[in-house]
Amino acid sequence: MAGGSVELVSLTKRFTEVAVDNIDLHVASGEFFSLLGPSGCGKTTTLRLIAGFEQPTSGRILLDGADVSAVPPHRRNVNTVFQSYALFPFLTVFDNVAFGLRNKNLAKADQRKRVYEALELVHLRPFDQRRPSQLSGGQQQRVALARALVLQPAVLLLDEPLGALDAKLRRSLKVELKTLQERVGITFLYVTHDQEEALTMSDRLAVMRDGRIVQIGTPTDVYEEPADTYVADFLGTSNLMPVDLVSRGPGARCEVRLGDCVLTVEHAGVNTPDHAHAVIRPERVRIEEFGSVGANRVPAMVERLVYLGSSTQVFLRLAAGTDVQALLPNDGDPSTLVQGTPVHAYLAPDALRVLPGGAMATDAPDLPQAS
């Protein structure tokens, strides 16, 4: 199977409101690309436009360089896997997978060969005569994948296909899905609101808000270098602290005031406003004994501890009144922290970023038609 490239050029879709707002995007052949965002951000509408289930108000959709904006869905070399697998309950696994081949004018031997190849890909060859009701949720999801892959599309579109599964099964299938994509080599365009799914599987991802793409990059780049407070707040847990700019240093360095403390920040934009947000990830917050001295150390109080198994989540209240989370690995050493313990939080300069934008991910409007 060969992958296909996808290019969106000034793509716009209007319902009663603008669902997709003039977006430009290029997905390379063979890439695992995710559209990530909350409900109402336009990610599913974008997927439906690529599939041909919706027609764009303006703009173009190119598949392998050919404009397919006006081409009906059945003539586009793409296939879609939905959250609802829509398997035929009265058909066997084999017949469910073979269903799409019936109009391909293939000999029965060729159809059978392609069906079993698809079932081998998803490790369901021994289950070919079972019906969907005899399968687990994860197995049903694999049947839906095999049914899409048997048609050998250039691009596979996946609309939150793991959303109906329990958390443990989702974790295991995320790894399997990425492995499968690498084996078949076709382009996967994946829609999700689950940040962990996007970070785990994607070669690149796009964070969306209000029908627009806010940031595109590799999972590492977007997580470590969010474009603004919206991206930082949505992708992973972030500590967003309102700060005032004190001075600008060389390069991207600056100093900001958090309450009575002045913090050095190594990552700040040249257009950093006087009133902004400093952000630091919980795993980068270091908790030290109260009275620790040195730069970027802020007095704090332990408000709550949450045991997560592999780590402990510590909720701190800084002297400036800001709430901050820290994540401590459970490495076997007993912790002396309890609720009410006074501490100092060390916010390392290289872990801090000053970001523009006051909007948080929770501010995104809920537009069901544009999910």
Number of C-alpha atoms within 10 A of each C-alpha: 15 13 21 23 19 22 20 22 15 15 22 23 24 15 10 7 12 17 26 29 21 18 18 16 15 12 20 17 19 22 22 23 25 29 25 27 30 23 20 21 29 28 32 26 23 26 21 17 22 29 26 21 13 16 18 21 15 15 15 20 26 16 21 17 11 12 13 19 23 11 13 13 18 11 10 17 17 23 22 23 21 17 15 15 16 13 19 15 12 11 15 19 30 23 20 22 29 21 17 13 19 12 7 9 9 11 10 11 9 11 19 17 13 20 27 21 17 26 25 13 18 20 15 19 16 10 17 17 13 14 19 21 13 14 14 11 17 16 17 21 25 23 27 23 26 29 27 21 28 24 21 20 20 24 29 25 24 21 21 18 22 23 15 14 16 11 10 8 12 17 15 11 17 17 13 15 16 16 13 15 18 15 11 15 19 24 27 29 23 26 27 23 22 17 18 14 21 27 20 13 21 21 18 21 25 24 26 24 26 23 25 21 22 17 16 19 17 16 22 12 14 20 20 15 15 23 18 20 23 23 25 24 18 21 24 14 14 21 20 22 18 18 20 18 19 14 12 17 12 7 11 15 19 23 20 23 18 21 15 9 15 18 23 23 24 20 19 21 17 11 8 17 15 12 18 20 25 25 24 26 22 19 16 17 21 15 22 17 13 16 12 15 12 8 14 16 22 26 20 26 20 21 17 16 17 11 11 12 9 9 14 16 18 22 20 27 20 20 16 16 12 15 16 22 23 22 20 20 14 14 9 6 7 7 10 6 15 13 13 13 15 20 22 23 24 20 22 18 18 13 16 21 26 29 26 19 15 13 13 15 16 11 10 16 13 14 16 12 15 22 23
